[in-house]
């Protein structure tokens, strides 16, 4: 007779909405129970996972920024030319910005599953960039830039497009997942 357990069920909400809901409930309970001596606390997996997921998203964003800086350093070591590095960064930034922009436009929240999309698109772009630029540099010997780009497209262009489309196809299957963050 000294404790009450209450279960709250909602439709699916993302982690930030869940944390916000918990804060609103806490505010209502604190106001309602003020001075009564009654204590309350939230337990269970949902609040724990919501806070854990929120922290994971924050750490993934920080690690993505660290990865971006590491990629710049790697490009500098590989190509030893700041102009080449800047040109390499453009096709690597566009997929990430496009993906995050589209997610923002569609109001898809950042959570553990969706924040990985930016990392995956960045990884695909970096891989393709390294293959393309390295092959282009090989063809540069004795050729002008236009001929080396043309030879690079002819030799590895189809392979780059095919592997990228296969990876996209593999991930697009997740649209049919019943777990909404994975579908997003």
Secondary structure, DSSP 8 states (H G I E B T S, - for coil): ----------S---HHHHHHHHHHHHHHHHHHHTTS-------SHHHHHHHHHHHHHHHHHHHHHHHHHHHHHHHHHHH--HHHHHHHHHHHHHHHHHHHHHHHHTT----HHHHHHHHHHHHHHHHHHHHHHHHHHHHHTTS-HHHHHHHHIIIIIHHHHHHHHHHHHHHHGGGG-SSHHHH-
